[in-house]
């Protein structure tokens, strides 16, 4: 187990109980060890001096990937209604939803 355990076996048991997961004693010990190792890695990351690093909101520079809006002719009423199973006048008829 990690030197300064942050996550206890009891906390792992509590999370397992909340998630309705039954864990064996070996799994409880393994998860406790693994979760503490993950938190140890976060401690290492927190030690890095980032004071001269500009905050980023995305790892790559994004450019607008959307196309320009172009006005194009739409379907005619006849084409739009062609495959409708139920229609009334020039509308598609749908069941009432309450």
Secondary structure, 3 states (H helix, E strand, C coil): CCCCCCCCHHHHHHHHHHCCCCCCHHHHHHHHHHHHHHHHHHHHHHCCCCCCCCCCCCCCCCCCCCCCCCCCCCCCHHHHHCCCCCEECCEECCCCCC
